[in-house]
Amino acid sequence: MLITTTGLKPVRRFPAPTTRHQAVVLKLAAALLRHVESRKLGRVLQAPCDVVLAAKTVVQPDILFVQRRRRGIICSRNLLGAPDLVVDVLSRETQKCDLRAKKRIYAHFEVPEYWAVDADGTMIETHLWSELGYIAAGRFGRRDRVSSPLLPDLNLPLSRIFNGFDN
């Protein structure tokens, strides 16, 4: 964590994500964007993009998807309401927050689908919203293909996302 100051007031900041984290976000966002745009399914956005869920509840997922029929929640500066899919790429600094607090927030606001991506462990866990909360929908590794009920015909080979990080 970095401590910086704005004027005389100290501000806590986490260090920038690792290059591996950023590369996984970029590859995954690009793959989702290609899939969504080629089928005219909606919009894919990536951080930093504020998602305003309530007056005092604002999150910034790494990647998000909004179905075409719900594009009205997309404003010029942020989203006003829950996206249909939220993707958080975990880092050591944010893993507990993403897996616990943010997942609870997404559940409270009934985000239909949540993906937790472990860039270091090369794994994606998908969760689907139900009236009982999130239900684990799948656990996908480097050799698997991820799919989503929100994204018809998505059959994304994760080797394209996680390979190339030998350094």
Secondary structure, DSSP 8 states (H G I E B T S, - for coil): -EEEEETTEEEEE-----HHHHHHHHHHHHHHHHHHHHHT-EEEEESS-EEEEETTEEE--SEEEEEGGGGGGB-SSEEES--SEEEEEE-TTTHHIIIIIIHHHHHHTT-SEEEEEETTTTEEEEEEEETTEEEEEEEEETTSEE--TTSTT--EETHHHH-S---
